[in-house]
Amino acid sequence: MDSETRITEHFAECIATSQAAVEQLAPLIARAGQLMSGCLLDEGKILSCGNGGSAADSQRFSAMLLNRFERERPGLPALSLAADCSSLTSMASDSSSADIFAKQVRALGRSNDVLLAISTSGDSENINRAIVAAHDRGMKVVALSGRDGGRMAGLLDGDEIEIRIPANRTARIQEVHLVVIHCLCDLIDTTLLGDT
């Protein structure tokens, strides 16, 4: 297969995954946007975490809340637990990398906060431990996952939200996770600032 055909196939698969996802997930994304907006209006904050590409998504989400998404507004309280290299490596060295996010959730999380937990497989132990820690702190969880939801799906309470991308390929899951993150930022801005 030549390069241009491979590229075309990537685009086609991305589009097909996005179309399948929106039909299933739009109501869940809307609920997640309402939950997060309510958290911020109640003077809470949004903590987020992920590994690898999902860590980058976690950082992107918090940056767009702290700074701006598409329009100017005051910064919103958000923190990526994947961003502090010194804390992460210290915790991984002294205890276990499985607890690097849970320790931060226990130290920083409050009952009116929300955790955005991102895992393409739903089986990342350190993400799942962060969810348990969030529950211990009385926080609500929004989970971004893929495949069959993994162990993460079984950890969520009935009123929490799992946004599971209907795909098995990591690249496709992460692409749609990014669209979901942009939707969440837009919903938060619209709720707090109104339509433009």
N, C-alpha and C positions, 0 to 999 in steps of 0.2 A: 504494500500500500504506500502511495506517495505521501509526502508531507502535507500537501494541501487537503487531501482526502481525510487524513487523520485529524487535521484541524477542524474541518467541516463536521466530522463525527463528534468531536468534543463539543462544539457549539450546539449541535442538534440534541445531544444527550442532555446538556445543561438546560436547554429550552424545555425539553420533554419533562425533565425532573421538576422544573419550576412550575410548569402547568399542572402536573399531577399534585404538587404540594399545595398550590393555592386553593384548589377545590376542597381539599381536606382540612387545611390548616388556618384559613382566614378567620374563622370564629375563635380559634384558640389564640391566635396572635392578637386579636382584638381584646380578648379577656386578659392576656398578659399585659398589654398596654394599659388597660384600666387598672390592673393590680399595681403596676409600677407607678403610674401617675398618682394613684391614691396614696401609695407609700411616700412619695415626694411631697404631696400636699399635706401629709400628716407629719412632716418634718423628719421622715426617715431617709435612709440612703440605700443605694443599690450596690451590693458587692457582687463581683463576678469572678469566675475562674474557669480555666481550661488548660490543656496541655498542647504544646506544639502549635499548630495552626489555630487551634481553639484558644490558646493563650493569647495569640495575636488578635483574635476576634474579641476576647475579653477586654484587652487593652483598647482596641478601637472603640468599643461600646462606651467604656468609661471616659475616653477622651472626648467623644462626641457629646456626652452629657456635661462634662466639666467645662468644655469650651463652647462648642456649638455644633449643631447638625447642619441645617440649611439656612438658618436665620439667626440674627443676633438676639441674645437673651442672657440673663444672668446665669452663671454656672450652676449646675445642679450637683448635689452630693452623690458621687459615684466613685468607686475604687476597684481597680483590677487587682486581685490578690496574686496575679501572675507577674506583676510588674517589678517587684522589689527583689532584685537579684541577691542582695546581701542577706535578707531575711530567708529567702527560699533556700539558698545554699547552706546557710547556717542550720536551719531546721533539718534539711536532708542529711547533713553531715552528723549532727548530734543525735538524731533519733531515726526517723524514717521518712522517706519521700512520700509515703502514703498519708502522712499527717500534715503536709505543708500547707494545705488550704484549710483544713479543719482547725488547726491551731489559730490561724488568723481569724476565722469566723468566730471562734469562741472569745477571742480577745476584742474584736471590733464590732461584732454583730449585736443588734438590739432587737427587741420584739416587734418594732414597727418597720424593720428593714426587710429587704428582699434580696435573695441570692439568685443570681443568674448563673446556672451551672451548665457548662458546655462540654459535651463529649460526643463525638461522632458515633461511638459504639455503645455508649451507656455503661461500659464496663471499666472505666478508669477508676481504680480504687481510691485515689486521692480526691477525685470529684465526688464519689459516693460518700466518702467520709465527711466531706464538707457539707453535704446535704443532711446527714445525721446531726452534725454539729449545729447547723442552722435550725433544725427542729428543736434541739436542746435549748437554743436561745429564743425560741418562740417566733422565728422568722418564717416567712413564706418563701417558696422556691418556684422559679420558672426554669425548666430544663429544656435545653436544645439538644436533641439527639438524632440518631438515624438508625438504620438497619432494623432490628427488632426491639430497640429501646434498651436492651441489656438489663443488667441488675438495677440500673437507675430507675427504670419505669416502676419497679416494685417498691421503691423507697418513698414515692411521692404520696402525700395525703390526698384525699378525695377532692379538696378544693384547690389543690395546686395544679400547675399547668405543665404538661409535657408537649413540646412542639417537636414531633418526630418526623424527620424528613423521609419520605417514602423512596429510599434509595439504599444501595449497599456499597457503592463506590465512595470512598472518603472524599475525593475531589468534588463530586456532585453534592454530597451532604454539606461540605464546607461552603460551597458556592451559595447554596440556598440559605444556610445559616446567616451569611452576610446580608442577604436580602431581608431576612427576618429581623436582624438587628437594625437595619435601616428603617423598616416598618415600625419597630418599637420606638425608635428615636422620633420618628414623625408623629406617632400617636401621642407620645409624651408631650412634644411641643404643641401639638394641636389642642390637647386637653388643657395645658397650662396657659397657652397664649391665644387660643382660638384659631380659626381658619384664616388663611391669608387670601 
